[in-house]
Amino acid sequence: MMGAVEVAVTDEELIVAFALVRLDNPGLDLEEIAALVIRRLGDEAMLQFASHTLAVRDELRGTLFAAAVDHVLRVVLTMRGERD
């Protein structure tokens, strides 16, 4: 019997995944792109991202999927920084 393998996605990997999805889907807004990223990365990544949201906000506002989308958007917007 094999144990579960935990897949950890770094912020840098998340940014690359987000950028690739955005290139493939230029007409989507940021939240829709984040949702596609989560669907492509799978359930384990969704749980990882939702747990990060739980750690930051100390609560989950909605479903695990929505919390994971929130994390992806927070990482992307943080990495983008402020624009003039």
DRENDO-1510 file (C-alpha; in Angstrom, 1 decimal, always signed):
<recs>
REC; n; res; u; v; w
REC; 1; MET; +0.0; +0.0; +0.0 .
REC; 2; MET; +1.5; +3.3; -1.0 .
REC; 3; GLY; +1.2; +6.5; +1.1 .
REC; 4; ALA; -0.3; +9.7; -0.2 .
REC; 5; VAL; +2.1; +12.0; -2.0 .
REC; 6; GLU; +1.8; +15.7; -1.1 .
REC; 7; VAL; +2.4; +18.1; -3.9 .
REC; 8; ALA; +3.5; +21.6; -2.8 .
REC; 9; VAL; +3.2; +24.4; -5.3 .
REC; 10; THR; +5.5; +27.3; -4.7 .
REC; 11; ASP; +4.5; +30.9; -5.3 .
REC; 12; GLU; +6.8; +31.0; -8.3 .
REC; 13; GLU; +5.3; +27.9; -9.8 .
REC; 14; LEU; +1.9; +29.4; -9.2 .
REC; 15; ILE; +2.8; +32.6; -11.0 .
REC; 16; VAL; +4.1; +30.6; -14.0 .
REC; 17; ALA; +0.9; +28.5; -14.1 .
REC; 18; PHE; -1.2; +31.6; -13.9 .
REC; 19; ALA; +0.7; +33.3; -16.7 .
REC; 20; LEU; +0.4; +30.3; -19.0 .
REC; 21; VAL; -3.4; +30.0; -18.4 .
REC; 22; ARG; -3.7; +33.8; -19.0 .
REC; 23; LEU; -1.9; +33.5; -22.3 .
REC; 24; ASP; -4.3; +30.7; -23.4 .
REC; 25; ASN; -7.3; +32.7; -22.3 .
REC; 26; PRO; -6.7; +36.4; -22.8 .
REC; 27; GLY; -10.4; +37.4; -22.5 .
REC; 28; LEU; -10.9; +36.1; -19.0 .
REC; 29; ASP; -10.7; +38.2; -15.8 .
REC; 30; LEU; -8.2; +37.4; -13.1 .
REC; 31; GLU; -10.7; +35.4; -11.0 .
REC; 32; GLU; -11.7; +33.2; -13.9 .
REC; 33; ILE; -8.0; +32.6; -14.7 .
REC; 34; ALA; -7.3; +31.7; -11.0 .
REC; 35; ALA; -10.2; +29.2; -11.1 .
REC; 36; LEU; -8.8; +27.6; -14.3 .
REC; 37; VAL; -5.3; +27.3; -12.6 .
REC; 38; ILE; -6.8; +25.5; -9.6 .
REC; 39; ARG; -8.7; +23.1; -11.9 .
REC; 40; ARG; -5.6; +22.3; -13.8 .
REC; 41; LEU; -3.4; +21.8; -10.7 .
REC; 42; GLY; -5.9; +19.5; -9.1 .
REC; 43; ASP; -7.4; +18.7; -5.7 .
REC; 44; GLU; -4.2; +18.6; -3.7 .
REC; 45; ALA; -3.2; +22.1; -4.9 .
REC; 46; MET; -6.7; +23.3; -4.1 .
REC; 47; LEU; -6.4; +22.0; -0.5 .
REC; 48; GLN; -3.0; +23.6; -0.2 .
REC; 49; PHE; -4.2; +27.0; -1.4 .
REC; 50; ALA; -7.3; +26.9; +0.8 .
REC; 51; SER; -5.2; +26.0; +3.8 .
REC; 52; HIS; -3.1; +29.1; +3.1 .
REC; 53; THR; -6.2; +31.2; +3.0 .
REC; 54; LEU; -7.4; +29.7; +6.3 .
REC; 55; ALA; -4.0; +30.5; +7.9 .
REC; 56; VAL; -4.0; +34.1; +6.7 .
REC; 57; ARG; -7.7; +35.0; +7.3 .
REC; 58; ASP; -8.3; +32.6; +10.3 .
REC; 59; GLU; -11.5; +31.5; +8.5 .
REC; 60; LEU; -12.8; +30.1; +5.3 .
REC; 61; ARG; -15.3; +32.3; +3.5 .
REC; 62; GLY; -17.1; +29.9; +1.2 .
REC; 63; THR; -16.1; +26.7; -0.3 .
REC; 64; LEU; -12.6; +25.2; -0.5 .
REC; 65; PHE; -12.5; +26.1; -4.1 .
REC; 66; ALA; -13.4; +29.8; -3.4 .
REC; 67; ALA; -10.7; +29.9; -0.7 .
REC; 68; ALA; -8.2; +28.5; -3.1 .
REC; 69; VAL; -9.1; +31.1; -5.8 .
REC; 70; ASP; -8.7; +33.8; -3.1 .
REC; 71; HIS; -5.1; +32.5; -2.4 .
REC; 72; VAL; -4.1; +32.4; -6.1 .
REC; 73; LEU; -5.4; +36.0; -6.6 .
REC; 74; ARG; -3.6; +37.2; -3.4 .
REC; 75; VAL; -0.3; +35.7; -4.6 .
REC; 76; VAL; -0.7; +37.1; -8.1 .
REC; 77; LEU; -1.6; +40.6; -7.0 .
REC; 78; THR; +1.2; +40.6; -4.4 .
REC; 79; MET; +3.8; +39.5; -6.9 .
REC; 80; ARG; +2.5; +42.2; -9.4 .
REC; 81; GLY; +3.1; +44.9; -6.8 .
REC; 82; GLU; +1.8; +48.4; -7.2 .
REC; 83; ARG; +1.6; +49.9; -10.7 .
REC; 84; ASP; +2.0; +53.6; -11.5 .
</recs>
